[in-house]
């Protein structure tokens, strides 16, 4: 028995259980919220779900939420007394007045076998099993505080991964599996909560155990790569439609590290591909992925900011401030449209700005096909939408239910023009109204790239419900109903660019991956930061020696603000102190802008760092891997941080030179070579630590180094494929390098 038992026996003299009649769980549930109950059962989860504990008897299941239950584990036989409480639809005991652990290590109740349509109140709180399940987002990595859509047969249902789950970072299973988990409820949705990866019952066949990655993107093809848990073939079926009509390609067989290169494709082609590996009579399939070739466009990327910039920190190109001129610049781009103009906008008000609606009407009058999607919740105040000609078809996003807002603000111009240099994508954080254009710090990014324009068009078409001028409201998808139906990796003018849409693309996990890629510095400006996994990812990098500075709109009532202030260096976190007059409206992240050897990049778009942006809203995000663009954003960040009363100091690297390197990288060998310069004449010990992508320490060793150049050979034969961070620490100085293991 656990020590908890003895403590609670004493408490039972204070809160004797005979004061409340013992009931089976089914009878207790019928009493409803507000009733005090005493019930017994077997606990079916442990700390992997946080504070909450689910337990059940032979009649029903129930949840109990109280910090004093933290020591309970699976198989504990308990009696719990407390008040029934309705927490967002889930019936649970909260608070707990007393409990007893009778015994431990008991057999877990057999899960009830159900189908998705049976998820509901009768099995809420119980361990259940659903067979023959497939994930909509198979092949991606799990992220916390995220809902996933699964299907079994023709029915769909929701699986929820909580923050802190041991499943975060693990690959979402490909193919058909059986699923165990606890039946739970959040507001109107019944959902399955798995406890750990063992709740996925995967058939004993060859399995794809990594996301499908794309690389070597050129105008006529690209390379697809993946890993399996055993040896098999490397094969791909592909096409320009989901029918995969173009045929078949293969690579080297009898391997667990797979690569297939597709060639002979057209520039700016959207390509559908299904990867698979065969081992004897077994085959492991990926889901059908969507990829894209490089276009013949110029690939120019232009950034604009409406607030001041500081060109004194420019590395190559000065950032450009468009003071009270973003509206006029947008009109100039709309005036360039000759064939098609697709617009999504959240907040559009014509007061004190140039008449963007007239420019849209003029485009239509000269024969341009115009389609407009706006946010339904702002219909009463979006005077700019109302001023668009009634001859132009406009649709609002839905309102109510589980949907959030249509928060996009992008424009697509001439996506399919025969001249690839006509295609334009306008995106960024800026809404079209006085405050956003003329006062609130905002950014705009403009891409001249046909491939990206086609990808954004796919997203637009999904909300529009068709790929033509007339929408199909019966087929349109917004928010949580959308699917992951666009490419995510692009070669734009020789630069790597990523593109994601919420809520279908697990964007929060991509943001964490971007944070984790920082070797030297990260700077972020986000109007809202309400997710602890993001703040913790930042403070984890700070603990590894990364120099981090941040700005948010307001610190009032923000627990994540406190988390960041505690985990970052003093003075490195600021709020917009002029919030009475302006809103610091950016949502960007800058990585390693000062070091071109360390994959400098910038993350921006409409996506706030919040649960709603990740799970309910329509949002768009781009990640640009380019020092020039990243430094332009840094020029804006530097100006904002100084304007808000801060001071930015670069990392002090006097002990270890930034010339340090790891190679080969990417690495598929058993050895990793480390080269770095030790400039410390006193302390000759350098600690080399290796962390995986979720911050877990995988290896650590002290190296006795000499002043000057040092070369160290590390054995990495035990490292699985994935992303790792190698940290060099000498005295009080450290830097980190990213390692790709494939």
N, C-alpha and C positions, 0 to 999 in steps of 0.2 A: 504494500500500500504506500501511497505517497504521503509526505509530511503534511500536505494540505489537509488530509483527513483528520489528523489530530487537532489541528488548529480549528477546524470548523466544528468538530465535536464540542469544543468549548463554547463556540459561538452559538451552538444550538440550545444552550441553556439560556441564552439571551433572546434568541429568536427560535423558540421551540417549534418544530415542524408540525406538531399536532394542532397548532393554532389554525392551520389551513388544511382542508381535507385533501388527502392524496388522490390524484386523478390520473387516468391514463392521458396520454398526450392528445389523442383525438377529442376526448371530452373537454380537456382544458382549452383547446383551440376554439371550441364552440362558445366559450364564455366571452370571448372578444376582448378588445383593448380596454384597459382599466381594471380588469379582474386580477386579483391576487391568487396565484396558483402554486401548488407543489406538485412537481412531476419528476419522473425518473426515466432514465434511458442510457443508451450507449453513445458516447461522443464519437462523431465520424470525421472530425478534422482537428488539426493541431495548429501551431502558430503560423503555418503557411498562409492562412487566411487572416492573419492579424488578431485582433482582440476577440472577434466573434467566434462562438462555438455552436455548431449544429449537433443535435443529439436526437435519438429516436428510440421508440419502443416498438412493440409489434402492432401498434395501431396507427401511428403517424410520426411526423418529425416536427421539430421546433428549433428556433434559434435563441441564443441567449447572448446578450452583449453587456459585458462588465469587465473592467480591468482586472478584477480579482480572479477571473477565470483563466488568466494567461498561462497558468501552469498545467491546465488540462490538455490531454493529448488523446489521439485516436485510441479507442478501446477502453477508455475509462468508463466505469459504471458510476453514474452520478444521480443524486437527487437535488433538485434546484427549486428554491422558493423565490418568487419575485412577482413583479407586476407586468402583465401583458401590455405591450406597446406596439402601435402601428408605425413602423419606420419606413416611409415612402412605399407603403404597400406590403412590406414584409412584417409578419407577426413575429415578435420576439419578446423575450423576457428582459426588461430593462426598467429599473435597476434590479439587480439580484440582492435579496436581503440575506440569504444564507444558502450554502450548498454543502454536500457531503460527497466525497469520493469513496465509494464502497470497495472498489477493486480496480486494478489496472490490467492491461494486456488482454482484455477480452476480445473475442472475435468480432470484427466489424460486421454489422448487419448486411445481408446480401442486398445488393442494389436492386431496386424495382425496375424491371424491364418495361420501358414505355416507348411510344413513338412521339414525335415532336408535338402533335396536336393534343397530346394528353398532359403536357406541361401545364400546371395550374395549381389551384388551391388545394386539391386533394393530396398532392405529393409535395407541397411546399415544405422545405426543411429536411426532406428525405434524400438519401443517397439513391441516385437513379442511373440507369444505363440506357443509352440509345445506340442502336447498331447501324452499320452501313452509313457512316457520316462522312461528308466531304466539306472542306473549308473553302470559303470563297477567296480567302487571301493566302492560299497554300503557297509555301515556299518563302514567304516573308518571315520576319522575326517578330515574336510576341513583344508587345509593349504594355506597360502597366496602365491601369485606369482606362481600359479600352474594351469596347464591345466588338465581337466578331460574329459574322453571319455564317451559319452552317446549314447544310441541307441533308435530309435523309428521305430518299424517295422524291416526292414532289413537294414536301413540306420543308419550310425554313424555320430556324429558331436562332436564339442568341446565346453566345458563350461570352462570359465576362472575365477578364483578367484584372485583378486588383493591383494597386501600387504595392510594391514590395514582394510580389509573387515570385517564387523560385523559377517560374517559367519565363520570366522576362529575358529576352535575348535569345531564347531557343527558337529553332525553326518550326514554323507551323507545318504540321504533317501534310505531305502530298498523298494523293490517292484516297482510298476508302478505308476507314478505320472504325472501331467501336469506341464509344466514349462513356466514361464514368464521370460523375460530378454530383454536386448538390443542387437540387432544385430550389431556386430562390426567386425573389421578385424585386423589381425596382419600378416604382410608380405603376404603370399599367403593363409593363413587360415582364413575363416570366422568362427566366434565363437559367442556364447551367453555369455553375462555378466549379471549375476543376481545381483540385488541390495541388497537384504537381504533375510532372510529365508522365508519371506512371498511370494516370487516369486516361491516357490514350493507349488503347489496345491495338497495336500495329501488327498486321500479319507478318509471320516469319519469312519474308521474302526480301529480295533486294529493295533497298529504299534510297531515295534521293534525300540527302541529309543537309543540303545547303540551298540557299536561294540560287536561282539561275542568274548569273552575272553576264553582262554584255560589255565588250571592250573592242578595241581596234575598229571603231566606227569610221567607215569611209563612204564614198559616194555610191559604191556598188555592193556593199555588204558589211558584215561585222562578225565577231566571234562570240559564241555562247559557251559558257563554262559552268560546270557543276560537279558536286561530289556525291558518291554513293558509299554505303556502308560495307559493300563488298564488290568484287570484281565484276565487270559487265561491259557491254558494248556502249558506244557513244553515238547516238542517233538523234536526228531532228526531222520533223515534218513541218513544212512552212508554206505560207502563201500570203497574198495581199488581202485575203478575206479570212474569217475564222474557219472556212472550209479547208484551209491548208492545201490549196489546189496546185501549188507550184511544185510539190513533190517532196523529195527526200535527200538528206545529206548525212554523211557520217564522218567520224573521226577514228582515232586509234581505239581499238577494242581491248577487252580483257584488262581493264584498268578501273581504279576507283576515282581517278582524277580525269574528268572528261572535258574535251574541247571539240567544238565543231564550228568551222568557218563557213558562213554562207556568202556566196559570191554571185555575180551576174544580175544584181538587182539594180533598180533605177535610183537616181538621186532623189532625195526627199521622199522616199517610199516608206509607208507605214506597213510593217510586216508582222504577221501573226506566226508564232512558232511554238511547237510542243516538243520538249526534249524528253528522251526516254533512254533507258539502259536495260538491256536484256541479259539475263543470267539463266541459262538453261531454258526452262519452261516459264520462268517468272519474268515479269516486266515491271519496271518502276517508271511511271509517267509523271511529268510535271504538269501543272495547269498550263493552258495556252497563254503564253506571254505576248506582249505587244512591244515591238522594237522599231527602230527607225534608222535609215541611212542618213548620211550627211547630205546637205543640200548644196546647190551651186550658188547660193546667195552670198553676199559679201560677208555675212556673219558679224556685221558691226553691232556693237552693244553701246548704247548711249545712256548715261545716267544724269538725272537732274534732281536738284534739291531746292525747295522753296525758302529755306532758312539759310543763314550764313554758313559759309565753309571757311576753313583755314588752309590756304594753299601753302603755308610755310612748312607743312608736314607732307607735301606732295613728294612722291618718289619719281614719277614719270610724267603724268598728265594732271593738270589742275582740275579739280572738281568744279562743276558749274552750278551757280545759284541762279534759278529763275525766279526773281522776286516779283510776285503778283503776276506771273506770266505763264503758269502751267496751263491755264485755260486757253490762252492764245496759241500756245504750242500744240495742244491737243487739236484745236480747230485746224491748224495748218496740216496736221497729219490726216485728219478726216477729209480735208479738201483734196488729198492725194488719191483717195480711193477711186478706182475706176470700174471695179466689177462687184466686189462684195464688201460689206461692212457689218461685222457682228459685234454687238456691244452688250456687256454686263456691267451694271452699276448699282451700288447699294444706296447711296445718298446723293441726290441730284436736285439742287435748288439753284435757280437762276439769279437770285439776289446778289448784287455786287460782283458778278463775274460776267465775262463775255458770253454771248449767246451760243452755247454749244448746240442747243436744240436746232437753231437755224442752220448750223453747219450740217447736222444730220439730215434735216429736211432738204437742204440743197443737194446733198449726195444722192438722195432718193430721186429728186427731180431731174438729175442728169443721167439717170438710168442705173444707178448702183442698187444692187439687191441688199436691203437693210433689214436686219433682225435685231430686236432689242429684248433683253431680259432684265427685269428690275426686281427689287425686293418688295414683296407684297405687304410687309408690315409697315412700310413707309409710304404707302400709296397716297395717303392724305396730304403729305408734305412734299412729295417729290414733284415739284412744279416743273422741273426740267423734263420729266417724262410726259406730263400733261401737255407740254408745249410741242411735243413731237407730233407731226402730222398724223391724222387719223387714218391716212392711207398706208401708213407703216404699221406692220403687225408688231405688237408689243405684248409680252406675257409677264405677269408677276409671279414670283415664287409663292408656294403655298404658305399658309399661316396656321398656327395651332399644332396640336399633337406633339410628336417627338421632333418636329422640325425646328431649327433655329432661325437663321436669317440667310438670305442670299447676299453674302458679304463681299463677293468678287467686285473688282473694278478693273476689268481688262477689255481691250479693244483688239479685234483681229481685222486686218485690212488685206484684201486680195490674196487670200491664203493659197488659192489654186491657180493663180495667174500663170500664163505660159512664160512670162519673164520672172525668174525666181527672185530678182531684186525688187519686185513690187511688194512682196509679202512682208507684213509688219505685225509685231505683237507689242502692244502698249500695256504695261502692268505696273505694279507697285502698290503703295499704301494709300494713295490720294483719292478721296471722294471728290465729287464735283459740286462744291458749294463754297461760300465765302470763307468760312473759318478754315476749311481744309486746304484751300488753294492759297489763301492770302496770309494766314496767320499761323496755323498749326504746323509744326515741323513734320514734313512729309517727303517722300521720295517717289520718283518715277524711273522705270527702266524700260527702254525701247530696244527691241531686237529686230534686226533685219535678217530674218531667217525663215525660209519656207517650211522646213521640217517642223520647227517649233510652232509655226502658225497652223499647220495641219493638226498637230497634237492638241492645241487649244481649241481648234474647231471640233474635234471629237468630243471634248468636254462640253462645249456649247451645244452640240447636237444632242447629247444625252439629256440635258435640261430642256431643250427645245422639243424633243421627242421625234425629230426627223432630221434628215440632212438636206432638206429643201427649204424653199421660202415660206412654206406653210407649216406651222407647228402641229404636233399631234399631242394634245393634252393627255390622251389615254396612254401614250408611251413615254411621256416625259418623266424624268427622274430627278429629284432634288434630295439633298441632304443624305440621311441614312439609307435611302433607297438606291443610291447610285452604286455603280460597280467600278472596279479598277480597270479602266478600258483605254488607257493612254500609255504611250511610251514614257519612260522616266529618264533615260540617258541620251544625251545629244552631243554631237561634235559641231559646235557653232564657231566657224572661223578659226578652227584649230583649238578652241577652248572647250573643256568639258563643262557641260551645263546639265543640271538635274532639274526636273519639273515634277511637281506633285499637286494633287487636288484633294481637298478634304470634302467629306470625311472618309472617302473610299480607300485612301492610299496609306493609311497608318502613318500620317505625317509626323505626329509627335515623336515616334521612334526614329524617323529620319532626322529630326532636329537634334535628338540626343546623340545620334551617330555623328552629326556634324560637330557638335560640342566636343565629343570624345576625340575628334581628329586633331584638335589643337595641340601643337607641339610647344609653342612659345607664348602666344597671346590670344586673348579673345575679348572682343568689345561688343556689347549688345545694347540695343535701344528698343524696348518693347513697351507699348502702351499698357499692356496687361501681362502680368506674370502670376498665374494662380496655380500652377502645377508644381508640386514639390519634386517630382522626378526631374524636372528641368533645373530647378534651383540646386538640387543635389548633384546633378551632373556637372554643373558649373563649379560648385565648391569642391567637388572631387578633383577636378582638374587643377584648381588652385592649390589643393594639398599636394599635388604632384609637381608644383613649381610653375604652373602657367600663370602669366600675368593677366588678370581679368579686371575689367571695368564695366559698369553697367548703369543704364538710366531707365527708369520707368516713369509713368505719368504721375502716380501717387503712391505714397507709402501708407496711407490711412487704411487701417483694417486689413492689411495684407500680411498674412503669416509667412508667405514666401519672401516678402521683403525682409522680415526678421531673420529668416534662414540665410538669405544672401549676405546681409550685413554681418551676421555672425561668422559665416564661412569665408568671406572675402577679406582682403586687407582693409584696414581703417581708411575711410575716405574714398574707397573704390566704388561705392554704390550711391547714386544720387536719384532724387525724385525731381520732377519738373516743378520747381518752386513757384513758377508763374502760372500755375494751373487755373487760377481764377480767370485768366484771359486767353490762355492757349491750352491745347491738348498736345502733349508729346505723342504723336500718332504713329511713329515708326514701328516696324516689327522686323528689325534686321539684326543680324549677327555677323561679325567680322572675325575671321580666323587667320592668324599668322600673316597679316598683311605686310609685315616688315621683312619677311624671309621667303624669297621666291623658291628656295629649295624645299620648302615645307608645305607645299600645296595650299597657298593662300586662297581664300574663298570668301564669298559673302552670300548670306541667306536673306531673302527678302520676299515681299509679297503682301497679301492681305491677311495672312494667318496670325491672329493674336496667340499668345502663349497661354492658352486656356483650354478647359475641357470642352466648352461649346465649339470652339474652333476646330478641335480635333474630331469631335463625335457627332455634331449636329448641323454645323453651318456649311454652306458652300464657300470654299476658300481656294486660293491658288498660291503656290510658292515656287520660286526659282532659286537654285543654288549655282552660283557662277564661280568657277575655279579659275581665277585670273588675278594676278597681283595688281594690275592696273585698276581694275574695277574695285577690288577690295580696298585699295588705298584711297580711291575716290570716296568711298563710304567712310573710311577712317577720317578723311579731312572734314566731313560733316560731323562725325561723332566727336572729334577733337574740339571743334567749335562749340558744339552743344554742351559738352562736359565743362569746358572752361566758362561758358556763359552761365551755367547753373552754379558756379562757384567752386568747381573742382579743380584738381591738378593731376596731370597724368605724368607718371614717371616710368620709364622703360625698365625692363629687367636688368639687374646688375649681374653680368655674366663674367666677372673678372677671373674666376677660377677655372672655368671650363669654356673653351672656345666654342662658338656656334658653328665652327667648321666640322664638328662631329658628324659622322655618317654611319649608316648601317647598310650592309650589302651582302648578297644580292637582295634586292627588294623591288618587287614581290619575290618571295622565296619559296621554292618547293624542294629544297635540299635539307640535309640534316644539320647543316652548319650555318651560323650567322657570324659574319665578321663585323666588328665594331672598331671604328677609327675615331679618335678624339684627341684634343690637345689639352694637356694638364699644365696650366699656367701657375699653379700654386707651388711655392717652394718649400712649404712647411708640411702640409698634410698630404701625404701621398696615397691615401686610401680613397678609392672611388667605389661607391655602391651602385651596382647595376641591377635594376629591378624590372621585371616584365609583368605587365597587367593585361588582362583580356579586355574586350570592348565594354564590359559592364563593371570594370574596376576591380576585378578579383586578382589578387597577387598570384601569379603562376610560378615565378622563380625569383630568386634574389641571391646575389653573391657579391662579396667585397673583393675588389681587384687592387693589388698593390702596384700602383702606377708610378711612373717616373715623370719628371718635368719634361715637357715637350710632347711629341707625337707618340701615342700608344695605339697598338693594334691588338685586339682581343678576339679570340675565337670561342664562340659559345655553341654548345650542343643543344639543338632545338628539335631533336628527333621525336620527342614526346609531345610536341605542340600540335594540336589539331588545326585544320584549316580555319582561318578567320582573321580578324583584325586585332593587333596587339600594340601596346605602347611600351617602348623601352626607355626607361628613365635613368639618366646618369646623374649622380649626386656626389659632389665633392665639397666637403666643408659645408658652407651654408648656401651653396649655389647648385642649381640643377637645371637640366633641360630634358626634353622628351622627344623621341622620334617614333613615328608610326611605322609599324611593320605589317605588311600584307602577307599572310601565310596561305599558300594555295596548293 
